Amino acid sequence: KAAVEGLKQERWSAAREWAEQRLAGSSFWLEIEPARRHEWELVQCAARFGEALQAAGRPLQGLNSLAEALEAYTGSAQGARRDGAQEVDRAHRHFEELRRRKLGTQLPHADDLWMAAGRLRALYREWADHLARDFARICDEEGLVPPAALQQRNLYEQVVHPLVQRSSTRCALFLVDALRYEMAAELAGNLEGPGATVHLGARLAELPTLTSVGMNAL
């Protein structure tokens, strides 16, 4: 009850710590009553989502270029995978996936968890609106077209074609519609292993961001 109340009061760190302690412990209640484990998993995921929102603030506020905006979202390091404002979108996706699978009326504290989920959704909507407005301001001031190295339409010429020219290797190009950067970062981590070298980069989509336009540009 205290952990769920912590979510409702936006005390994210406390709720997360309690959930992590409980899930990492040896309580037999979590084994014999799955609903308890589901609730703790929901509390943990929701708290991490709230922490990500709190830490991100308004990442594009005060920035002056599309390159700066891209770095603020993806992270400060080249090919960053656990950095930048992308953490908020990743946490949001994980939370919504878990909520859909485990937040049901059969849980003991379902009503309070639904209230906490609603509050998180409202906070995320506000955050995403600020992100969009701040990005639009940058586009108004700098223009809509980023430097050539960040343009989607140059991906083949700059990245794929040099690989195709290598006589000793084969190159496969996958076009995945609407693959968000945070999802690509997660995929890149899963692809790493012995004998595999994974590089991750980001580019800005063609405007308007419609499939017909983006695929045509590629």
NORBEL-V453533 format. One record per residue. N is the residue number from 1. RES is the residue in one letter. PSI is psi in whole degrees, -180 to 180 (NA if undefined). Layout:
n->{N:N}
res->{RES:RES}
psi->{PSI:PSI}
This chain:
n->{1:2:3:4:5:6:7:8:9:10:11:12:13:14:15:16:17:18:19:20:21:22:23:24:25:26:27:28:29:30:31:32:33:34:35:36:37:38:39:40:41:42:43:44:45:46:47:48:49:50:51:52:53:54:55:56:57:58:59:60:61:62:63:64:65:66:67:68:69:70:71:72:73:74:75:76:77:78:79:80:81:82:83:84:85:86:87:88:89:90:91:92:93:94:95:96:97:98:99:100:101:102:103:104:105:106:107:108:109:110:111:112:113:114:115:116:117:118:119:120:121:122:123:124:125:126:127:128:129:130:131:132:133:134:135:136:137:138:139:140:141:142:143:144:145:146:147:148:149:150:151:152:153:154:155:156:157:158:159:160:161:162:163:164:165:166:167:168:169:170:171:172:173:174:175:176:177:178:179:180:181:182:183:184:185:186:187:188:189:190:191:192:193:194:195:196:197:198:199:200:201:202:203:204:205:206:207:208:209:210:211:212:213:214:215:216:217:218}
res->{K:A:A:V:E:G:L:K:Q:E:R:W:S:A:A:R:E:W:A:E:Q:R:L:A:G:S:S:F:W:L:E:I:E:P:A:R:R:H:E:W:E:L:V:Q:C:A:A:R:F:G:E:A:L:Q:A:A:G:R:P:L:Q:G:L:N:S:L:A:E:A:L:E:A:Y:T:G:S:A:Q:G:A:R:R:D:G:A:Q:E:V:D:R:A:H:R:H:F:E:E:L:R:R:R:K:L:G:T:Q:L:P:H:A:D:D:L:W:M:A:A:G:R:L:R:A:L:Y:R:E:W:A:D:H:L:A:R:D:F:A:R:I:C:D:E:E:G:L:V:P:P:A:A:L:Q:Q:R:N:L:Y:E:Q:V:V:H:P:L:V:Q:R:S:S:T:R:C:A:L:F:L:V:D:A:L:R:Y:E:M:A:A:E:L:A:G:N:L:E:G:P:G:A:T:V:H:L:G:A:R:L:A:E:L:P:T:L:T:S:V:G:M:N:A:L}
psi->{-40:-38:-44:-40:-35:-39:-45:-29:5:34:74:-47:-43:-45:-42:-44:-42:-42:-43:-41:-43:-44:-29:-9:-168:31:126:-17:-35:-21:-38:-17:91:-29:-35:-45:-42:-41:-43:-38:-40:-42:-45:-48:-42:-41:-40:-39:-47:-40:-40:-43:-44:-41:-32:-37:-137:89:-24:-2:128:-4:157:-2:158:-34:-42:-40:-42:-42:-38:-33:-47:-34:162:-29:150:128:30:142:-20:63:167:-179:-14:-24:-32:-46:-36:-46:-38:-45:-45:-41:-46:-36:-44:-41:-44:-36:-31:-13:95:171:-14:-11:145:-36:38:-45:-46:-36:-37:-39:-42:-40:-41:-40:-42:-40:-40:-42:-40:-41:-42:-43:-46:-37:-44:-41:-45:-42:-42:-37:-41:-37:-43:-42:-39:-40:-39:-25:168:-14:121:174:156:-36:-13:3:134:-38:-18:4:-47:-50:-40:-29:-51:-45:-44:-33:-37:-30:-14:122:-20:-3:160:149:128:130:122:129:112:115:133:36:104:155:-42:-29:-38:-38:-41:-41:-42:-41:-36:-25:-18:144:-177:128:2:130:121:125:141:132:165:148:159:136:157:148:141:152:70:149:-44:-36:-49:-46:-36:-39:-39:NA}
